[in-house]
Amino acid sequence: MFERLTGKVADVMKFIAGKSSITEKNIDESIESIKMALLEADVNLRVVRRFVNATVEEAKGEKVLRSVAPGQQFVKIIHDKMTAFLGGETQNLVLKGPDTLSKILMLGLQGSGKTTTTAKLACLLKKSGRKPLLVACDLVRPAAMEQLSVLGDQIGVSVFKIEGCKDSLKVYREALSFAKQNLIDTMIIDTTGRLQIDEPMMEELSRLQRESAPDEILLVADAMTGQSAVEIAKTFDEKIGLTGVILTKFDSDTRGGAALSLKTITGKPIKFVGTGEKTEDLEIFHPERMASRILGMGDVVTLVEKAQQVMDQKEAAEIQKKMEKETFTLEDWLNQLRSVKKMGSLQSMIAMIPGMQGQIGEDDIDKAELKIQEAIISSMTRKERANHLIIGPSRRSRIARGSGTSVAEVARFLKQFEKMKTMMKKMSKMSKNPATRQAAMRSRRFR
């Protein structure tokens, strides 16, 4: 996500962060470069203007130009402004306690991923200890009810539906009765959608909103549609009233215009982002962390959180020691592959490491590649896994035959492993000394 924007903005930040003195000309040139990057990222023109105006005056003040480290002070200003435009503080769901029923109304056009996201949210709430109920009130789209039922079965969450019913208010009322009888603490209502906004849809949603008096009204919008998503959010907020937005396909949105424009244009925060197709692929949106990623400063906090979900503390401590002592082997990597795959794409993880954005190509790393790596390592002897430097031409040929790959693929994997060890070594140092975060921004890209 944000690949186009991050690459250009990170270059500007690296250029200016290390300067012991900067001028107004440096600032003007840097802000102009950032402005062009934002426009190319499909950020709303009004938002770009506000960002520039809010940044210029503060950046040219004495606090920056006469500070001990003006370059770093300028970077902080850009980071703070970027965080503000992304929404400021993290906005969590506002739900009642577990002894009182909370209601969440899910809105969105067809094709935005509303029904799938409804199930993802239920999965997330279930993991947090709540007892959710999915309510099938999308009675227009064919198979929407069936899709919600299948997803509910997958995540182990009950789905309330009435076959053949065309009245969403009736479904809601009976679902409410069911929820009270079965000690449900959160109703998540999947509502009707259309290919585009029309009056009949809005009237039905308004009736459902008045009847249910929901605690949260969330719009599910496709991040890939850019400014269209922003305009859709604005319309829904004017007609129904929103408490927040969930951006789907966030992992595929290389520009990021919708995320950077939404809060300023609609006044409504992004609360979650969809980062994949699995029911677990829904994440809380953290503006400050996202601003750090855009500026090429990484997002170690999120990376650690992801790792904690799939790795126990003892195992993590052992891996940390091996990284520090540079004794991490192919055997260790084989043991970690399954855990790493559960954390998402390696490309997305690399983007969270300060200074590592774009250093390992997207074409080089994917889930299919991980399967190939597993096969290659599994075809090695224990001695080879412990010391990959002994793997010469004859050993590569044997490993290639055993793994069903080519000698060239084996050689490429060994080269990748060297890069991975370098990345892990950097990551280990950063975890011990947060000050290296800025140093990583100023370092040259690994080639």
WOVENKA-V120509 format. One record per backbone hydrogen bond with DSSP energy under -0.5 kcal/mol. NH is the residue of the N-H (numbers start at 0). CO is the residue of the C=O. Records with the same first field share a line. If there is no record, write none. Layout:
NH=CO, CO
//
This chain:
1=252
3=253
4=253
5=1
6=2
7=3
8=4
9=5
10=6
11=7
12=8
13=9
14=10
15=11
16=12
17=13
18=15
26=22
27=23
28=24
29=25
30=26
31=27
32=28
33=29
34=30
35=31
36=32
37=33
38=34
39=35
40=36
41=38
42=37
47=43
48=44
49=45
50=46
51=47
52=48
53=49
54=50
55=51
56=52
58=54
59=55
60=57
63=60
64=60
65=61
66=63
69=66
70=18
72=68
73=69
74=70
75=71
76=72
77=73
78=74
79=75
80=76
81=77
82=78
83=79
84=80
85=81
86=82, 83
87=82
88=86
91=89
94=92
99=96
101=184
103=186
104=215
105=103, 188
106=104, 217
109=193
111=108
116=112
117=113
118=114
119=115
120=116
121=117
122=118
123=119
124=120
125=121
126=122
127=123
128=125
129=124
131=129
132=185
133=157
134=187
135=133, 159
136=134, 189
138=136
143=140
146=142
147=143
148=144
149=145
150=146
151=147
152=148
153=149
154=150
155=151
156=151
157=131
159=133
160=158
164=161
167=165
170=166
171=167
172=168
173=169
174=170
175=171
176=172
177=173
178=174
179=175
180=176
181=177
182=179
183=178
184=130
185=130
186=101
187=132, 185
188=103, 186
189=134, 187
190=105, 188
201=197
202=198
203=199
204=200
205=201
206=202
207=203
208=204
209=205
210=206
211=207
212=208
214=102
215=102
217=104, 215
218=243
219=106
220=218, 245
222=220, 247
224=221
225=222
227=224
228=225
229=225
230=226
231=227
232=228
233=229
234=230
235=231
236=232
237=233
238=234
239=235
240=235
242=216
243=216
244=268
245=218
246=244, 271
247=220, 245
249=273
250=273
251=248
252=248, 249
253=251
256=40
259=255
260=256
261=257
262=258
264=260
265=261
266=261, 262
267=261
270=244, 268
271=244
272=282
273=246
274=272, 280
275=280
280=277
281=279
282=272
284=270
285=283
286=284
289=285
290=286
291=287
292=288
293=289
294=290
295=292
296=291
297=291
298=351
302=298
303=299
304=300
305=301
306=302
307=303
308=304
309=305, 306
310=306
315=311
316=312
317=313
318=314
319=315
320=316
321=317
322=318
323=319
324=320
325=321, 322
326=321
327=321
329=384
330=384
332=328
333=329
334=330
335=331
336=332
337=333
339=335
340=336
341=337
342=338, 339
343=340
348=344
349=345
350=346
351=348
352=349
353=351
354=295
355=352
358=355
363=360
364=360, 361
369=365
370=366
371=367
372=368
373=369
374=370
375=371
376=372
377=373
378=374, 375
379=376
384=380
385=381
386=382
389=386
390=387
391=389
395=391
396=392
397=393
398=394
399=395
400=396
401=397
402=398
403=399
404=399
409=405
410=406
411=407
412=408
413=409
414=410
415=411
416=412
417=413
418=414
419=415
420=416
421=417
422=418
423=419
424=420
425=421
426=422
427=423
428=424
429=425
430=426
431=427
432=428
435=432
436=433
437=434
438=434
439=435
440=436
441=437
442=438
//
